Amino acid sequence: MILKAPLIARVSRPGQFAMLKAPGVFLRRPLSIAGVNKTGIEFIYRVVGTGTLGLSLLTRGTAIDIIAPLGNGYEYNAPAGAKKRVPLLVAGGTGIASLRFLALSMPSTGVLFYGGKTKNDIIPLKEITARGWKILVATEDGSRGHKGFVTELLERHIGARRPDEMVLYVCGPHGMEKCVSQIAADKNMDGYVSLEEMMACGTGNCQGCAVKTKDSYKMVCSDGPVFKINDVYF
């Protein structure tokens, strides 16, 4: 879905999200921003309930009420003089949305690990491969790419490589993120994870999306949704 919103497009960063007023529901629905262009913002989502069904039935030219951009995005510009590291992006299912935006925004390229249950969960990413990214796909049923979990591809790729030469960016199901977090801890790797939680307000007021971090409990919507991967307790 593409919304015409040039001002929002100019100020949005990878990892941020929007709260959309979907037809027929009271609470807004949070969606990661999947990309921007000169006049609009892009979303990738799966129809799972009344809200997303309503969004999927909107017709061209329909006006929609949104609040965006919200939250804090990924950190990907290395400080001057810092050693460049290869970005490893790990996406599960609709977690590809924020990582698509990130891959199209980063000044350097790396490897995108993309997992789903079946080949129907894997969307085309020609614009990312055109920029020079390597994409490795895993499906649980083996209908496309590696048969198994995307984390298996990640571990195989990391292998004996130096952990300080790579940096992780992760978005997807809780179980996948927990697994990647453990890999990061075992390999002593740095990285960032975008958490997916149910949100009611999107601004931290309702405190319904609290998660435990090393410092304290924090709100996914206002303190995140992106956190350092070694700061979150899964």
Number of C-alpha atoms within 10 A of each C-alpha: 12 15 19 17 17 14 13 19 21 14 10 21 24 26 28 24 25 22 22 19 19 21 18 11 12 10 14 20 20 23 21 27 28 27 24 25 13 12 14 16 24 19 18 18 18 11 11 8 8 13 19 18 15 15 19 15 9 14 8 9 8 7 10 13 11 16 15 22 20 22 21 21 23 23 17 17 11 11 8 7 6 8 9 15 16 15 21 22 25 27 27 28 20 22 23 28 24 29 29 22 23 23 26 20 15 14 10 16 19 17 20 25 22 28 32 25 19 17 17 11 15 19 13 7 12 9 12 17 16 10 12 13 19 14 14 17 21 26 23 17 15 16 14 18 17 17 18 17 20 24 21 15 20 20 14 9 14 14 11 9 10 11 16 14 13 17 19 21 27 29 27 25 15 14 11 19 24 17 14 25 26 16 16 19 13 9 17 13 19 18 24 23 28 26 24 21 16 14 21 19 18 25 17 18 12 12 17 16 22 19 18 14 17 10 8 11 13 19 24 27 29 19 17 22 25 25 22 18 26 18 16 20 11 14
